[in-house]
Amino acid sequence: MPARWTLCMYRIVIASVLLVFACKTPPFNPATFSEDLITIGEGGGFAGIETRYYFTPVGKVYQQTGRDSSLKKLPDINRELVSQVQTTASEVGLHDYTYVNPGNVYKFITLRSDGRENKIVWSHADDGVKPVCPAIFDLLKQSIKNN
């Protein structure tokens, strides 16, 4: 009887381990992510290093720095905040707004929605960009710092 019990327990452990690995979600990849996506970032300067933050509709946040393709998972933010930013961007027409004026040191917002993508780029001292762009950037950046 004990040998049978040991074999049964062994099978349960193996099945549990396989189930855990089978249910593991694939890693986030912004290039293949099919849902809406908001990206903010900044870069330039002497080193020319760019840092990007990806915000998914459910509030997941990922950071990517420089030319490194690896992503760092940051703490989640409130999904309602991401939804509010998407709604605001739509209401003020940012999905169709064209502004690319990077300067030496720049910030950007990229909005991906309904299969379309739009990137808005401005320099740190730029007052020609729609004021809602720096406001969205600052709001999302602050949400990362508060977590």
N, CA, C and O of each residue as an XYZ file, in Angstrom:
588
protein
N       0.805     -1.206      0.000
C       0.000      0.000      0.000
C       0.851      1.276      0.000
O       0.533      2.199     -0.749
N       1.937      1.371      0.818
C       2.744      2.588      0.817
C       3.388      2.872     -0.536
O       3.502      4.041     -0.905
N       3.807      1.878     -1.282
C       4.417      2.111     -2.596
C       3.400      2.698     -3.564
O       3.730      3.569     -4.369
N       2.177      2.224     -3.483
C       1.099      2.745     -4.336
C       0.794      4.202     -3.993
O       0.585      5.030     -4.880
N       0.773      4.500     -2.698
C       0.508      5.858     -2.231
C       1.624      6.810     -2.701
O       1.347      7.930     -3.132
N       2.867      6.364     -2.615
C       4.012      7.161     -3.054
C       3.938      7.430     -4.550
O       4.206      8.547     -4.993
N       3.581      6.429     -5.323
C       3.450      6.596     -6.770
C       2.338      7.582     -7.102
O       2.482      8.409     -8.003
N       1.235      7.493     -6.375
C       0.114      8.411     -6.585
C       0.529      9.849     -6.254
O       0.219     10.767     -7.013
N       1.210     10.051     -5.156
C       1.673     11.391     -4.759
C       2.674     11.934     -5.790
O       2.644     13.115     -6.134
N       3.555     11.060     -6.272
C       4.535     11.451     -7.284
C       3.825     11.966     -8.539
O       4.220     12.987     -9.103
N       2.791     11.267     -8.970
C       2.026     11.671    -10.149
C       1.312     13.005     -9.916
O       1.255     13.839    -10.819
N       0.776     13.210     -8.730
C       0.092     14.467     -8.414
C       1.074     15.633     -8.452
O       0.756     16.694     -8.990
N       2.257     15.447     -7.890
C       3.275     16.506     -7.901
C       3.694     16.828     -9.330
O       3.780     18.000     -9.696
N       3.951     15.826    -10.128
C       4.355     16.040    -11.525
C       3.241     16.759    -12.288
O       3.516     17.698    -13.036
N       2.005     16.337    -12.112
C       0.875     16.979    -12.799
C       0.735     18.428    -12.365
O       0.438     19.289    -13.193
N       0.939     18.714    -11.095
C       0.844     20.091    -10.592
C       1.929     20.977    -11.196
O       1.651     22.107    -11.596
N       3.141     20.486    -11.265
C       4.245     21.254    -11.846
C       3.982     21.529    -13.321
O       4.191     22.645    -13.795
N       3.530     20.526    -14.036
C       3.229     20.719    -15.460
C       2.095     21.719    -15.656
O       2.130     22.519    -16.591
N       1.111     21.680    -14.800
C      -0.012     22.610    -14.892
C       0.450     24.052    -14.655
O       0.011     24.970    -15.348
N       1.320     24.241    -13.694
C       1.835     25.588    -13.407
C       2.587     26.127    -14.620
O       2.379     27.277    -15.008
N       3.448     25.329    -15.221
C       4.213     25.796    -16.380
C       3.337     25.956    -17.618
O       3.606     26.822    -18.450
N       2.312     25.153    -17.753
C       1.420     25.248    -18.905
C       0.575     26.510    -18.843
O       0.195     27.043    -19.886
N       0.271     26.999    -17.646
C      -0.589     28.169    -17.471
C       0.187     29.477    -17.452
O      -0.413     30.547    -17.355
N       1.493     29.412    -17.543
C       2.310     30.616    -17.499
C       2.017     31.483    -18.723
O       2.029     30.997    -19.854
N       1.752     32.780    -18.485
C       1.459     33.680    -19.590
C       2.748     34.026    -20.335
O       3.813     34.114    -19.724
N       2.656     34.221    -21.640
C       3.852     34.572    -22.394
C       4.325     35.967    -22.001
O       3.522     36.782    -21.547
N       5.614     36.255    -22.167
C       6.122     37.578    -21.800
C       5.530     38.669    -22.696
O       5.166     38.416    -23.844
N       5.444     39.868    -22.158
C       4.923     41.015    -22.899
C       5.907     41.401    -23.996
O       7.115     41.463    -23.766
N       5.383     41.657    -25.183
C       6.194     42.119    -26.301
C       5.418     43.246    -26.979
O       4.383     42.989    -27.594
N       5.898     44.500    -26.881
C       5.140     45.614    -27.457
C       4.940     45.502    -28.964
O       3.954     46.017    -29.491
N       5.844     44.847    -29.659
C       5.724     44.733    -31.114
C       4.575     43.814    -31.523
O       3.981     44.000    -32.585
N       4.263     42.835    -30.696
C       3.211     41.890    -31.053
C       1.957     42.053    -30.201
O       0.986     41.318    -30.384
N       1.966     43.001    -29.281
C       0.809     43.227    -28.412
C      -0.340     43.742    -29.269
O      -0.187     44.748    -29.961
N      -1.480     43.073    -29.234
C      -2.567     43.395    -30.164
C      -3.612     44.358    -29.607
O      -4.458     44.845    -30.357
N      -3.569     44.638    -28.312
C      -4.549     45.541    -27.712
C      -4.054     46.989    -27.804
O      -2.943     47.257    -28.262
N      -4.919     47.918    -27.351
C      -4.505     49.320    -27.284
C      -3.281     49.426    -26.378
O      -3.128     48.650    -25.435
N      -2.418     50.386    -26.671
C      -1.193     50.541    -25.898
C      -0.799     52.007    -25.869
O      -0.839     52.696    -26.888
N      -0.419     52.471    -24.694
C       0.112     53.825    -24.546
C       1.576     53.690    -24.171
O       1.926     52.934    -23.265
N       2.420     54.419    -24.865
C       3.835     54.429    -24.552
C       4.251     55.871    -24.307
O       3.913     56.764    -25.085
N       4.983     56.094    -23.226
C       5.604     57.397    -23.019
C       7.100     57.161    -22.915
O       7.547     56.059    -22.597
N       7.865     58.201    -23.184
C       9.297     58.035    -23.076
C      10.018     59.354    -23.180
O       9.433     60.395    -23.479
N      11.304     59.276    -22.923
C      12.164     60.451    -23.030
C      13.558     59.990    -23.395
O      13.949     58.854    -23.129
N      14.303     60.902    -24.014
C      15.639     60.523    -24.418
C      16.420     61.694    -24.957
O      16.036     62.854    -24.813
N      17.539     61.350    -25.588
C      18.409     62.366    -26.163
C      19.541     62.716    -25.221
O      19.959     61.916    -24.384
N      20.016     63.923    -25.382
C      21.122     64.373    -24.548
C      22.450     63.819    -25.020
O      22.561     63.299    -26.131
N      23.454     63.933    -24.170
C      24.813     63.524    -24.517
C      24.900     62.043    -24.852
O      25.525     61.671    -25.845
N      24.282     61.191    -24.037
C      24.374     59.749    -24.248
C      23.369     59.242    -25.284
O      23.571     58.181    -25.876
N      22.304     59.983    -25.503
C      21.298     59.569    -26.478
C      20.482     58.362    -26.055
O      19.919     57.667    -26.901
N      20.411     58.106    -24.765
C      19.681     56.941    -24.266
C      18.199     57.285    -24.148
O      17.833     58.353    -23.657
N      17.364     56.372    -24.602
C      15.918     56.557    -24.544
C      15.311     55.563    -23.553
O      15.676     54.388    -23.538
N      14.388     56.044    -22.732
C      13.652     55.193    -21.794
C      12.184     55.233    -22.181
O      11.604     56.304    -22.365
N      11.586     54.040    -22.303
C      10.179     53.927    -22.691
C       9.399     53.195    -21.599
O       9.905     52.283    -20.946
N       8.146     53.630    -21.424
C       7.229     52.979    -20.491
C       5.980     52.590    -21.272
O       5.363     53.429    -21.927
N       5.615     51.325    -21.198
C       4.449     50.801    -21.896
C       3.316     50.583    -20.891
O       3.520     49.978    -19.839
N       2.124     51.081    -21.223
C       0.954     50.964    -20.362
C      -0.128     50.173    -21.106
O      -0.600     50.599    -22.161
N      -0.514     49.031    -20.555
C      -1.567     48.227    -21.170
C      -2.930     48.666    -20.629
O      -2.992     49.345    -19.604
N      -4.011     48.292    -21.295
C      -5.355     48.682    -20.837
C      -5.715     48.199    -19.433
O      -6.567     48.799    -18.777
N      -5.084     47.130    -18.965
C      -5.403     46.611    -17.630
C      -4.478     47.172    -16.552
O      -4.537     46.747    -15.398
N      -3.625     48.126    -16.927
C      -2.783     48.793    -15.945
C      -1.401     48.197    -15.753
O      -0.677     48.612    -14.848
N      -1.024     47.250    -16.566
C       0.327     46.697    -16.469
C       1.305     47.697    -17.081
O       1.005     48.340    -18.087
N       2.487     47.819    -16.456
C       3.483     48.793    -16.889
C       4.820     48.084    -17.065
O       5.241     47.297    -16.217
N       5.480     48.380    -18.187
C       6.790     47.809    -18.489
C       7.749     48.929    -18.864
O       7.350     49.911    -19.489
N       9.012     48.780    -18.481
C      10.039     49.775    -18.780
C      11.099     49.153    -19.683
O      11.487     47.997    -19.513
N      11.552     49.946    -20.642
C      12.618     49.520    -21.543
C      13.594     50.679    -21.659
O      13.185     51.810    -21.921
N      14.882     50.409    -21.467
C      15.877     51.472    -21.467
C      16.929     51.221    -22.536
O      17.424     50.105    -22.700
N      17.257     52.284    -23.256
C      18.316     52.221    -24.255
C      17.996     51.273    -25.383
O      16.841     51.109    -25.774
N      19.021     50.664    -25.892
C      18.862     49.738    -27.010
C      18.555     48.323    -26.537
O      18.378     47.411    -27.345
N      18.493     48.151    -25.227
C      18.205     46.856    -24.637
C      16.767     46.461    -24.969
O      15.841     47.235    -24.726
N      16.580     45.292    -25.510
C      15.236     44.860    -25.881
C      14.489     44.226    -24.706
O      13.291     43.963    -24.804
N      15.186     43.981    -23.602
C      14.506     43.373    -22.458
C      13.629     44.407    -21.756
O      13.922     45.602    -21.752
N      12.559     43.913    -21.171
C      11.592     44.767    -20.488
C      11.595     44.451    -19.003
O      11.733     43.298    -18.595
N      11.440     45.491    -18.209
C      11.333     45.330    -16.763
C       9.884     45.566    -16.382
O       9.316     46.605    -16.716
N       9.277     44.605    -15.680
C       7.892     44.749    -15.225
C       7.894     45.658    -14.003
O       8.595     45.398    -13.025
N       7.102     46.729    -14.068
C       6.938     47.642    -12.947
C       5.607     47.338    -12.261
O       4.781     46.614    -12.817
N       5.387     47.880    -11.066
C       4.087     47.653    -10.418
C       2.939     48.186    -11.275
O       3.075     49.205    -11.953
N       1.815     47.485    -11.233
C       0.630     47.898    -11.988
C       0.108     49.243    -11.487
O       0.323     49.620    -10.335
N      -0.583     49.956    -12.378
C      -1.272     51.180    -11.989
C      -2.767     50.940    -12.159
O      -3.183     49.904    -12.679
N      -3.549     51.878    -11.730
C      -5.001     51.775    -11.807
C      -5.438     51.728    -13.277
O      -5.096     52.614    -14.060
N      -6.187     50.701    -13.639
C      -6.638     50.555    -15.030
C      -7.555     51.698    -15.453
O      -7.604     52.039    -16.634
N      -8.284     52.297    -14.505
C      -9.156     53.433    -14.834
C      -8.338     54.632    -15.295
O      -8.795     55.411    -16.131
N      -7.128     54.785    -14.752
C      -6.261     55.879    -15.184
C      -5.864     55.700    -16.650
O      -5.873     56.659    -17.421
N      -5.520     54.485    -17.025
C      -5.160     54.207    -18.422
C      -6.364     54.456    -19.325
O      -6.226     55.045    -20.397
N      -7.523     54.016    -18.903
C      -8.744     54.237    -19.675
C      -9.054     55.726    -19.810
O      -9.458     56.190    -20.877
N      -8.862     56.467    -18.726
C      -9.096     57.914    -18.752
C      -8.143     58.606    -19.730
O      -8.550     59.513    -20.456
N      -6.895     58.186    -19.750
C      -5.917     58.772    -20.681
C      -6.316     58.457    -22.120
O      -6.255     59.336    -22.980
N      -6.727     57.211    -22.397
C      -7.158     56.843    -23.754
C      -8.366     57.681    -24.175
O      -8.422     58.161    -25.308
N      -9.327     57.857    -23.276
C     -10.520     58.645    -23.579
C     -10.156     60.101    -23.852
O     -10.624     60.691    -24.826
N      -9.328     60.673    -22.998
C      -8.895     62.066    -23.179
C      -8.161     62.232    -24.504
O      -8.408     63.187    -25.240
N      -7.260     61.304    -24.806
C      -6.508     61.374    -26.062
C      -7.446     61.349    -27.260
O      -7.232     62.073    -28.233
N      -8.485     60.519    -27.194
C      -9.462     60.460    -28.286
C     -10.273     61.747    -28.381
O     -10.490     62.274    -29.472
N     -10.719     62.249    -27.230
C     -11.559     63.444    -27.218
C     -10.845     64.680    -27.764
O     -11.473     65.522    -28.405
N      -9.549     64.794    -27.519
C      -8.809     65.978    -27.992
C      -8.108     65.721    -29.327
O      -7.380     66.583    -29.821
N      -8.322     64.545    -29.910
C      -7.813     64.257    -31.250
C      -6.335     63.938    -31.339
O      -5.715     64.198    -32.370
N      -5.749     63.377    -30.274
C      -4.316     63.070    -30.311
C      -3.965     61.925    -31.251
O      -2.820     61.812    -31.688
N      -4.931     61.082    -31.564
C      -4.645     59.967    -32.475
C      -4.371     60.464    -33.898
O      -3.762     59.755    -34.698
N      -4.818     61.673    -34.209
C      -4.583     62.252    -35.528
C      -3.694     63.494    -35.471
O      -3.485     64.145    -36.495
N      -3.181     63.825    -34.317
C      -2.361     65.021    -34.118
C      -0.918     64.737    -34.531
O      -0.308     63.775    -34.066
N      -0.385     65.581    -35.403
C       0.984     65.411    -35.858
C       1.865     66.488    -35.244
O       1.660     67.682    -35.464
N       2.852     66.041    -34.468
C       3.818     66.988    -33.905
C       5.100     66.220    -33.633
O       5.131     65.313    -32.802
N       6.151     66.592    -34.339
C       7.459     65.970    -34.156
C       8.500     67.082    -34.147
O       8.883     67.608    -35.192
N       8.947     67.428    -32.943
C       9.950     68.480    -32.750
C      10.840     68.065    -31.577
O      10.723     68.616    -30.483
N      11.739     67.083    -31.808
C      12.451     66.480    -30.693
C      13.484     67.355    -29.981
O      13.591     67.277    -28.758
N      14.225     68.160    -30.676
C      15.297     68.886    -30.004
C      16.358     67.916    -29.495
O      16.345     66.733    -29.836
N      17.284     68.428    -28.670
C      18.371     67.603    -28.149
C      17.873     66.616    -27.094
O      18.280     65.455    -27.088
N      16.998     67.072    -26.208
C      16.395     66.234    -25.176
C      14.887     66.290    -25.402
O      14.313     67.374    -25.509
N      14.255     65.140    -25.475
C      12.856     65.106    -25.897
C      12.020     64.162    -25.042
O      12.542     63.323    -24.307
N      10.701     64.329    -25.164
C       9.710     63.436    -24.565
C       8.770     63.008    -25.686
O       8.673     63.673    -26.718
N       8.080     61.891    -25.471
C       7.117     61.463    -26.481
C       5.986     60.659    -25.871
O       6.093     60.101    -24.779
N       4.900     60.624    -26.624
C       3.748     59.762    -26.331
C       3.443     59.023    -27.630
O       3.383     59.630    -28.699
N       3.255     57.725    -27.532
C       2.795     56.941    -28.670
C       1.469     56.312    -28.269
O       1.358     55.656    -27.234
N       0.469     56.528    -29.111
C      -0.863     55.980    -28.866
C      -1.160     54.935    -29.923
O      -1.131     55.229    -31.118
N      -1.443     53.723    -29.492
C      -1.831     52.663    -30.417
C      -3.268     52.272    -30.081
O      -3.567     51.844    -28.966
N      -4.141     52.427    -31.059
C      -5.560     52.123    -30.845
C      -6.201     51.737    -32.172
O      -5.963     52.380    -33.195
N      -6.998     50.709    -32.152
C      -7.726     50.245    -33.335
C      -6.813     50.031    -34.539
O      -7.175     50.363    -35.668
N      -5.642     49.484    -34.296
C      -4.707     49.192    -35.379
C      -3.927     50.392    -35.892
O      -3.112     50.253    -36.805
N      -4.164     51.565    -35.322
C      -3.426     52.769    -35.734
C      -2.438     53.150    -34.640
O      -2.657     52.867    -33.462
N      -1.359     53.788    -35.043
C      -0.360     54.238    -34.083
C       0.071     55.652    -34.429
O       0.293     55.973    -35.597
N       0.189     56.495    -33.413
C       0.613     57.871    -33.617
C       1.614     58.251    -32.533
O       1.365     58.049    -31.345
N       2.742     58.800    -32.955
C       3.790     59.215    -32.021
C       3.920     60.733    -32.066
O       4.071     61.327    -33.134
N       3.859     61.348    -30.886
C       3.983     62.799    -30.724
C       5.275     63.049    -29.956
O       5.479     62.487    -28.880
N       6.155     63.897    -30.510
C       7.476     64.127    -29.917
C       7.695     65.622    -29.745
O       7.427     66.407    -30.654
N       8.189     66.013    -28.560
C       8.481     67.424    -28.290
C       9.724     67.526    -27.424
O      10.076     66.589    -26.707
N      10.389     68.684    -27.499
C      11.568     68.909    -26.663
C      11.120     69.362    -25.282
O       9.980     69.787    -25.095
N      12.023     69.268    -24.323
C      11.680     69.621    -22.938
C      11.237     71.074    -22.797
O      10.386     71.382    -21.963
N      11.791     71.947    -23.584
C      11.455     73.371    -23.451
C      10.456     73.826    -24.517
O      10.311     75.026    -24.753
N       9.781     72.900    -25.149
C       8.892     73.196    -26.269
C       7.516     73.631    -25.775
O       6.866     72.914    -25.015
N       7.071     74.826    -26.219
C       5.732     75.267    -25.841
C       4.778     75.244    -27.036
O       3.668     75.772    -26.954
N       5.208     74.631    -28.151
C       4.360     74.552    -29.341
C       3.478     73.312    -29.383
O       2.531     73.250    -30.167
N       3.782     72.331    -28.549
C       2.991     71.098    -28.512
C       1.686     71.370    -27.749
O       1.637     72.233    -26.873
N       0.635     70.624    -28.094
C      -0.622     70.761    -27.355
C      -0.346     70.526    -25.867
O       0.320     69.553    -25.514
N      -0.844     71.393    -24.999
C      -0.571     71.249    -23.558
C      -1.029     69.922    -22.957
O      -0.505     69.500    -21.926
N      -1.993     69.263    -23.582
C      -2.463     67.994    -23.050
C      -1.379     66.911    -23.152
O      -1.390     65.962    -22.367
N      -0.452     67.036    -24.097
C       0.595     66.016    -24.265
C       1.539     65.971    -23.059
O       1.727     64.901    -22.480
N       2.142     67.110    -22.661
C       2.962     67.058    -21.440
C       2.144     66.683    -20.201
O       2.666     66.043    -19.288
N       0.876     67.074    -20.161
C       0.032     66.735    -19.009
C      -0.159     65.222    -18.904
O      -0.066     64.657    -17.814
N      -0.427     64.568    -20.033
C      -0.583     63.113    -20.042
C       0.737     62.451    -19.667
O       0.767     61.521    -18.860
N       1.824     62.934    -20.254
C       3.150     62.390    -19.945
C       3.408     62.459    -18.444
O       3.775     61.462    -17.822
N       3.212     63.648    -17.867
C       3.481     63.842    -16.439
C       2.573     62.985    -15.568
O       3.026     62.434    -14.564
N       1.300     62.863    -15.933
C       0.353     62.056    -15.175
C       0.781     60.591    -15.145
O       0.793     59.968    -14.084
N       1.130     60.045    -16.299
C       1.548     58.647    -16.368
C       2.891     58.435    -15.668
O       3.073     57.441    -14.965
N       3.815     59.350    -15.853
C       5.125     59.228    -15.196
C       4.950     59.280    -13.682
O       5.600     58.526    -12.958
N       4.086     60.158    -13.202
C       3.835     60.257    -11.763
C       3.172     58.984    -11.229
O       3.439     58.570    -10.101
N       2.316     58.370    -12.032
C       1.643     57.150    -11.586
C       2.659     56.028    -11.357
O       2.450     55.171    -10.498
N       3.745     56.027    -12.111
C       4.809     55.038    -11.928
C       5.536     55.308    -10.611
O       5.807     54.386     -9.842
N       5.844     56.564    -10.362
C       6.583     56.935     -9.154
C       5.774     56.678     -7.892
O       6.343     56.384     -6.841
N       4.457     56.784     -7.985
C       3.603     56.598     -6.805
C       3.395     55.132     -6.448
O       2.836     54.827     -5.394
N       3.834     54.231     -7.306
C       3.655     52.791     -7.014
C       4.890     52.178     -6.438
O       4.905     50.984     -6.139
